[in-house]
Amino acid sequence: MRGNRIPLDTVSCDPSAWLASLAKHRFVRTERYHLNYRPTTTGATLELYDWVADPAGTRNLLASRPDVAADLRARLFRWASGDRDLVVRDGVLAPRDPTATLACAPGT
């Protein structure tokens, strides 16, 4: 196994374990801002914090700073594009091969 990737053939044909390895919370941070990306079953949620003005991270600025959120989200997606198992699909990080989990499905 390389890095934090879990190849499908090492999870005893448990596609949910492989998908769970891809569905991780991720973040990107600059000196000032921090964007959290949290996958959900229906997409993903984003949270944006200003660590200079709000070091405790109590105020989500996503609605008031969509420009910063869009820039950081683009940076996160560019970074994730280097992961051989991920792709940006419909605005969220998703398995590059959407049929990969079918390899262990009954009857295949």
Secondary structure, 3 states (H helix, E strand, C coil): CCCCCCCHHHCCCCHHHHHHHHCCCEEEECCCEEEEEEEECCEEEEEEEECCCCCCCCCCCCCCCHHHHHHHHHHHHHHHCCCCCEEEECCEEEECCCCHHHHHCCCC
